[in-house]
Amino acid sequence: MSRVLVLMIVGGLTTCSVGCQSARYVSRQSDSGVIAIPSNSNSWPFHYRQEAETLIRQHVGPDYEIVDEREVVTGTRTTNDEHTQRDLTPNKKQPNMPGERITTTGTATSSNVSEWQITYKKRQPFMNIGNARAPATNSPTGVQPASGTAPPGPGVSVLPYNQ
């Protein structure tokens, strides 16, 4: 019994690994791209997110940033379901032979087919231009206000709230 169960699991995983989707490139430039995965899942047995991140690192290296990610509709799937029911009924023309009534009902269901797309780009390194230094500030936190001068004092001032 346990051998049958193990063989079923291995067979199912093998079939899925051959026929199931995984991460793929939608577009690829020199330092950016878009990866598509069936869903934003990273749990066993479908580690789609991990596969996408591996492709990104192979393309632009470990220093990258995710610019955008979203679910994108790629098409529709329509399922048709038809049922036929046969009922015996009395035959008025030939009473010794039963009649038959055939009823067929059908249902069509459509749903969107979607995938998760991740847009990424290589992170640009910080560039130090010449001997540029950060401007001196009066603030103990080192933050220069937009006006260009920091207020004197301990570095934090509280303004009264007017109602």
C-alpha positions in Angstrom: 0.0 0.0 0.0 2.8 2.5 0.9 4.6 1.8 -2.4 1.5 2.6 -4.4 1.1 5.9 -2.5 4.7 6.8 -3.0 4.5 6.0 -6.7 1.3 8.1 -7.1 3.0 11.1 -5.4 6.2 10.8 -7.5 4.2 10.3 -10.7 2.0 13.3 -9.9 4.9 15.5 -9.2 6.8 14.4 -12.3 3.7 15.0 -14.4 3.3 18.4 -12.9 6.9 19.4 -13.3 6.7 18.6 -17.0 3.3 20.1 -17.7 2.9 22.9 -15.2 4.0 26.5 -15.8 6.8 28.1 -14.0 8.6 31.5 -14.1 9.2 32.9 -17.6 10.4 36.2 -19.2 7.7 38.4 -20.7 10.3 41.0 -21.7 14.0 41.5 -21.1 16.2 44.5 -21.6 19.9 44.9 -20.7 19.2 46.0 -17.1 15.5 45.4 -16.6 12.6 43.1 -17.5 9.3 41.5 -16.7 8.9 38.0 -15.3 5.5 36.1 -15.3 4.6 33.4 -12.8 1.2 31.6 -12.6 0.5 33.0 -9.1 2.3 34.9 -6.4 2.9 31.8 -4.4 6.0 30.5 -2.7 4.7 27.4 -0.9 5.3 23.8 -1.6 5.2 22.4 -4.3 5.0 25.5 -6.4 7.8 27.9 -5.5 6.9 30.4 -8.2 8.2 33.5 -6.5 11.5 31.8 -5.7 11.8 30.8 -9.4 11.1 34.4 -10.5 13.7 35.8 -8.1 16.3 33.3 -9.4 15.7 34.4 -13.0 16.0 38.0 -12.0 19.3 37.4 -10.2 20.6 35.5 -13.2 19.7 38.4 -15.5 20.8 41.5 -13.5 22.7 40.2 -10.5 21.8 40.3 -6.8 21.4 44.1 -6.6 17.9 44.7 -8.1 14.7 46.3 -7.2 11.1 45.4 -7.9 9.5 48.3 -9.7 6.0 46.9 -10.0 4.0 43.7 -9.6 0.5 42.9 -10.4 -2.0 40.3 -11.6 -2.5 40.5 -15.4 -5.4 39.0 -17.3 -4.0 37.0 -20.2 -7.2 35.5 -21.7 -10.5 33.7 -20.8 -11.3 30.1 -20.2 -14.8 28.8 -21.2 -16.2 25.6 -19.8 -19.2 23.9 -21.4 -21.2 21.5 -19.4 -24.0 19.5 -21.0 -26.4 17.0 -19.4 -28.9 14.7 -21.2 -31.8 13.1 -19.4 -33.9 10.3 -20.9 -37.3 9.6 -19.4 -39.7 6.9 -20.4 -43.2 8.1 -21.2 -46.4 6.4 -22.3 -46.7 6.0 -26.1 -50.2 6.9 -27.2 -49.7 5.5 -30.8 -48.3 2.2 -29.7 -49.3 1.4 -26.1 -47.2 -1.8 -25.9 -44.0 0.2 -26.6 -42.9 2.9 -24.2 -42.0 6.3 -25.5 -39.0 8.3 -24.6 -38.5 12.0 -23.8 -35.0 13.4 -24.1 -34.1 16.6 -22.3 -30.7 18.3 -22.8 -29.5 21.2 -20.7 -26.3 23.1 -21.2 -24.3 25.6 -19.2 -21.3 27.7 -20.4 -19.1 29.3 -17.8 -16.3 31.8 -18.6 -13.5 33.0 -16.3 -10.4 35.1 -16.7 -7.0 33.4 -17.0 -4.4 35.5 -15.3 -0.7 35.5 -14.3 1.4 37.4 -11.8 3.9 39.8 -13.5 6.9 41.2 -11.7 8.7 44.3 -13.3 12.3 44.7 -12.1 15.4 46.7 -12.8 19.0 46.6 -11.8 19.7 49.0 -8.9 21.9 51.8 -10.0 25.1 52.2 -7.9 25.5 55.4 -5.8 27.7 57.8 -7.7 30.1 60.0 -5.9 30.8 63.0 -8.2 34.2 64.4 -7.5 34.9 65.5 -3.9 31.3 66.5 -3.3 30.3 66.6 0.4 27.0 66.9 2.1 26.4 70.6 3.2 27.1 71.5 6.8 24.1 71.9 9.0 23.3 73.3 12.4 21.1 70.4 13.1 22.4 67.7 15.4 20.6 65.1 13.3 22.5 66.2 10.2 19.3 67.0 8.3 19.3 70.2 6.3 15.8 71.9 6.1 14.6 73.0 2.6 15.1 76.7 3.6 18.8 76.1 3.9 19.3 77.0 7.6 18.5 75.0 10.6 17.0 76.7 13.7 19.4 77.1 16.6 18.9 75.0 19.6 18.6 71.4 20.5 17.6 70.4 17.0 13.9 69.9 17.6 11.5 72.7 18.0 7.8 72.4 18.8 5.4 74.9 17.4 2.3 75.7 19.3 -0.9 74.4 17.8 -3.5 77.1 17.0 -7.1 76.2 16.9 
